[in-house]
Amino acid sequence: MNLGSIDRILRIVVGVGAVTFALLSKNEYAVYGYIGIVPLLTAVVGICPAYLPFGIKTCKTN
């Protein structure tokens, strides 16, 4: 796991907001809101693949 609790909460908020926008908006660009699934999945799993090559960890435990 390389995501801390604040990072996970922010990812959940952003992901839910983006997916909600995709579902409720009549905007032609609303389909891009489904990208919000990615931060939701990373928050649930607790691992961000983009952090791995750089050795970034936002969690306090090993």
Phi and psi in degrees as a GROMACS rama.xvg file:
@    title "Ramachandran Plot"
@    xaxis  label "Phi"
@    yaxis  label "Psi"
@TYPE xy
-129.567  13.0097  ASN-2
-111.585  129.259  LEU-3
-82.3408  175.276  GLY-4
-67.0258  -39.9149  SER-5
-66.6975  -41.9951  ILE-6
-60.4738  -42.712  ASP-7
-65.9722  -41.8348  ARG-8
-63.4526  -44.0027  ILE-9
-62.9994  -39.1764  LEU-10
-66.0283  -37.8999  ARG-11
-65.9416  -44.5442  ILE-12
-62.9883  -46.6878  VAL-13
-65.2322  -43.2148  VAL-14
-64.0319  -45.4123  GLY-15
-64.7295  -40.3056  VAL-16
-62.6578  -43.6167  GLY-17
-67.6925  -43.0065  ALA-18
-68.3093  -37.876  VAL-19
-62.142  -42.5137  THR-20
-59.2247  -43.3564  PHE-21
-63.9755  -37.5959  ALA-22
-78.1779  -35.3651  LEU-23
-101.136  -16.5065  LEU-24
-86.5046  146.055  SER-25
-97.5753  5.20472  LYS-26
-65.8363  145.248  ASN-27
-67.8768  -20.5422  GLU-28
-95.5498  7.11768  TYR-29
-63.2792  -26.3434  ALA-30
-60.813  -27.9681  VAL-31
-68.8982  -14.8288  TYR-32
-65.8457  -20.5438  GLY-33
-69.269  -10.9094  TYR-34
-62.952  -20.9052  ILE-35
-60.9305  -13.5819  GLY-36
-66.8274  -32.0885  ILE-37
-63.0713  -52.4562  VAL-38
-64.1229  -30.5592  PRO-39
-64.035  -45.1288  LEU-40
-65.6031  -42.1  LEU-41
-66.1489  -33.8524  THR-42
-68.5536  -40.3399  ALA-43
-67.9826  -42.9997  VAL-44
-75.5787  -35.5053  VAL-45
90.9561  8.25558  GLY-46
-128.472  130.941  ILE-47
-107.214  113.125  CYS-48
-61.0324  -28.8215  PRO-49
-69.8686  -23.5553  ALA-50
-78.3583  -26.4073  TYR-51
-59.0082  -49.5078  LEU-52
-64.7258  -24.4848  PRO-53
-95.823  -7.13789  PHE-54
70.925  25.0041  GLY-55
-81.4391  133.945  ILE-56
-137.221  127.662  LYS-57
-103.227  -1.67565  THR-58
-90.5837  154.832  CYS-59
-88.3688  -19.0254  LYS-60
-97.314  159.695  THR-61
